[in-house]
């Protein structure tokens, strides 16, 4: 009983950390893409 609860808790923590890492990674990738596009737009406006 105790082992199954511990295993479930550890797997829950592991899955949560993986999920958060994936979300943060995706958000960071989109944020960087938007920054690059903004720089391109600014350079086109300056020209």
HELIX and SHEET records of a PDB file:
HELIX    1   1 UNK A    2  UNK A   46  1                                  45    
END                                                                             
